[in-house]
Every structure is written in C-alpha cells, then in structure tokens.
Amino acid sequence: MSVLATLRQDRAGEWRTLDDYLRELRHRENAAVSALANALSASGGEQVELASHADAGAVLLEVACDLRLPKSSRLAATRCLLEAGIDPPYVGHLFVGAGDLLTDPRLGGDARKLVESGLPAALQLGGEIATISLMAGAFARAVQSAASAVGQARVKELLQGMPELHAGALAGLFALGLGELPEGHRTGWKRLLAQTCTAYRRAPAAAKRMGLVPAWPPNLPDAFGSLVKEAEEGSAGIESADAAVSPATLKKPSPPPPLARGRQMPEGPVTPAPPGKTLAPPIRRSPFRQAAAPPPPTVLPPKAMEPLAAQGPHAARPAPRPKVEQTTNLDPTRKTPLVAPPRKDLAFDARGARVPREDRWRDDAFEWAAPALPSSDLPPPPQAQVAAGPLASRIQSLFEDRPEAVDRLLGAAEALAGVRGEESFLRLLAEEAASKVWEGRTLPADQARRLQESARDAALPAPGRRAAELVLAKFRFVVSGRA
C-alpha cells in the first residue's frame, strides 16, 4: 500500500501525486495537515517513502517544528524523518523544534533516537542557541522533555561536552534542577522576557494571527514560570496599538442641523440622535386645535350567575361509611376470628407496567397499593477485577511484540529507579511479573533478543540492565529454536 493512499484515507484529499500533496502541505492547507496524522500509524516503509521524496525533508522539518499545528501531525512528521535517518545538523534543528514531543508515548523508540543523536548535534549548532534567546529557551524545553525518555543521568552525560557559558545548556540544567542560572544570565532572561511580552501586547491583532511577533507565553520550561509572571506583571498596562481602532480612522461626530428662521431651541435636555439617524426639530402644536374628549368607559350588562344544584340545602350527600368494630384476636369473648382481607395478585400489562387498582378514584374507599418489593433471594455481588499495576502496560507491550516495548520498559526502569530507588523498582517489577495474568505466556523471539542485548549492553544504566535480566529470568522465551 502506497503512502499516498494512506494519506487519502477518510477522503481527506484527492492528491494524484506526492508532489501535489507536499505543495499543499508547504502552504499549511488544513486538509494536507490533517491527512499527515494518518502517516503516524503507517508502516515504517511508507514513512520512509514519504520522507525520502524530493524536497519532503525540508517540508516535514518545518511542520514538525511548527507549534501552531496539531500535535498528531507534528508527531507524524517527526517519526517519518527519524525512520528515514535524518543526519546532522538537521537532527539538531529537529530536536530543538520538536523536543516538546518527547513526552508523548506515540513517539515510541524514536524518542531515544532523537535524544541520542539530536542533543549533541544541537549543541554544535551555536548561534542563537548559545546566546540568551527564545531559541535557547526552546532547547531548554527539549532538554527537560528528554529526561523523560532517557533519564536525567543520561541527559547530564550528553551535556558534558557543552561549550563554556552556553545559554541553552545552562537553561536546560536549570530546568532539570541540576544547577542554577548565573546572575548575568538571569538578568538577561528577565530583559528578554520583558521585551517579548511588551512587543506582544503592543502588536496589532492581525500581526499576532500572522505570526509576525513571537508568541506569548513563550516555549520555555516550567522553571521559568516566575520570570514569565514577572514579565507579565511589568507590562500589564500596555495596550495594543491596533490599526482598526486608530484615532485617525475614527468618524467625527456630525454637527447639529441648522434651525429654521424664526425657530428657537427647545427648552430642557436634548435627546441625542441614534446612530445613523438625524432628528428634526419638534413640530409646534396648533393653537386652534382643541383636545378631544376621552371616550366613555364601556359598561357591560349584568349577567346572572348560574345556580349550583349540588350546593343547595337539600342536595344529596353520600351515605356515611359504616363503622367497623375494632377488636383484636386477643379478645376471648369474640366468637368469629379476625380474618385479614385477601390480597390481590400483582397484575402487569403488555408493556410491563403495573395495572392500577380499580378503587383508585373512589374518595370513600381509597387505599394505597402495596409496593412490589423485590425478592430477598438476590445473587451475590460480583467480584471486582484487580487493578492493573504501574508496569502492567509495559509487560503487555512485550507480549504484543510491539517495536517500542523494550525501550518503554528501559525508560520506565530509569525513571522509577530515579524516583523510588533501584531496589524498590526491582521489587515492584518482580511482583508484577509474578502476577497470575502472565502465567503460561512466552516472550516473542524478537523481544527476548532485544532484552538479551540490553542486559549485555554496558552503555545502558544499571536499572535498565537489571530490569532486562529480571524479565528474562521470570518468563519463558525461545531464541534460535532453543527454549
């Protein structure tokens, strides 16, 4: 199946060739941008086909770094570039522009690939990333997101070869809580954020929509929240100089109409004219016109009230109810035992509704219907299913033979080991592996091979290697025909 057929799913567009599709994608057409999300679930061969087309790499790189586009389309562009093997220095630009996507699980194993190859390439770019700028802030945001993919320890190792006083690297370490900003850099960030916020508030609305001014709030890590708030408070009194409300384009109020000769201005307050209308002077009342007498009130003839037959003194009244002697079964002088009235069986109509009593409209013998209570022989309550553990989805992806399953397991091992401790994580993984849900399951051959390679890889952190060894020891697997 060609990648063009995948892009045309759900009737997103009618592109005959990839050149036609890339032309619309370059101009950010809505249909082309939405159709790019279909490539996220495509096979690796289709993604390589799209990224390897002529001039497709530059277009996909622009889409992946554009924060105004939908996240699914940016993820698809990033995965296509990584599957096709993007080389430096373009992988550095991809890391800076699409670094916020590293926390999305749909990126899979490509997240580690982007960090391992993109972060060192971005450090070698220099330029705005090495100075205090919004580009350096985007690099710091990507560094913060990279910690969720490979761990803080690995990110710190990759940043060891940074140039001296590199603004983006220092901001990234500050975002991870591994260092503080120098006093000169903190002052420079405050000045940059104040200038950016002032320019954004002062720019017209059309300039903001067209992207002619930097967006606000900027793409910075969470550690810069106090500096962003300080910049917003400092520029709170600045108003937008929009061209639509410029004083030069406002319509001047029209002067009042001239009075006719011999007329005088009316006394009292003058009612302003509504917009778009001109009020003429009031017409004087003629002195020869007499006021008309008010019409007499309308008097209707009296109407006799109809007699009420039921309210007369001799009206028929319902017969009184006979008194029933109230006795109990304990009375020894009573000869006839007290018999309870027979209870009528429940009756329901064809729709399942209960048939009402026949005496429901009688005022002298009205009784409430006995409620239809459910049977006391109820079935026992069902047992609730045991909640899944925090590592159940990681082990499930191994048995489903997903390509990113081992990378997800190793990433979870580094993250949980850094938060809870290595021994606590291994105890949690052993408990999950001993669950009855996984009894009798066998690991796929490709997953077992990847786990063995990870367990022998000395470059990986210790929690990841120990996690791979534990999974291999707990589950059965077959590699090269041997169990």
TATA-V734544 format. One record per run of one state. SS is the DSSP state (@ for helix, = for strand, . for the rest). FROM is the first residue (numbers start at 1). TO is the last residue. If there is no record, write none. Layout:
ss->SS from->FROM to->TO
ss->SS from->FROM to->TO
This chain:
ss->. from->1 to->2
ss->@ from->3 to->7
ss->. from->8 to->8
ss->@ from->9 to->11
ss->. from->12 to->17
ss->@ from->18 to->26
ss->. from->27 to->29
ss->@ from->30 to->41
ss->. from->42 to->43
ss->@ from->44 to->51
ss->. from->52 to->55
ss->@ from->56 to->65
ss->. from->66 to->70
ss->@ from->71 to->84
ss->. from->85 to->89
ss->@ from->90 to->97
ss->. from->98 to->98
ss->@ from->99 to->103
ss->. from->104 to->104
ss->@ from->105 to->107
ss->. from->108 to->109
ss->@ from->110 to->123
ss->. from->124 to->126
ss->@ from->127 to->129
ss->. from->130 to->133
ss->@ from->134 to->150
ss->. from->151 to->151
ss->@ from->152 to->161
ss->. from->162 to->166
ss->@ from->167 to->176
ss->. from->177 to->182
ss->@ from->183 to->202
ss->. from->203 to->204
ss->@ from->205 to->209
ss->. from->210 to->221
ss->@ from->222 to->234
ss->. from->235 to->242
ss->@ from->243 to->245
ss->. from->246 to->246
ss->@ from->247 to->249
ss->. from->250 to->308
ss->@ from->309 to->311
ss->. from->312 to->347
ss->= from->348 to->348
ss->. from->349 to->353
ss->= from->354 to->354
ss->. from->355 to->357
ss->@ from->358 to->361
ss->. from->362 to->391
ss->@ from->392 to->399
ss->. from->400 to->404
ss->@ from->405 to->420
ss->. from->421 to->421
ss->@ from->422 to->433
ss->. from->434 to->435
ss->@ from->436 to->438
ss->. from->439 to->441
ss->= from->442 to->443
ss->. from->444 to->444
ss->@ from->445 to->456
ss->. from->457 to->461
ss->@ from->462 to->474
ss->. from->475 to->475
ss->= from->476 to->477
ss->. from->478 to->478
ss->= from->479 to->479
ss->. from->480 to->481
ss->= from->482 to->482
ss->. from->483 to->483
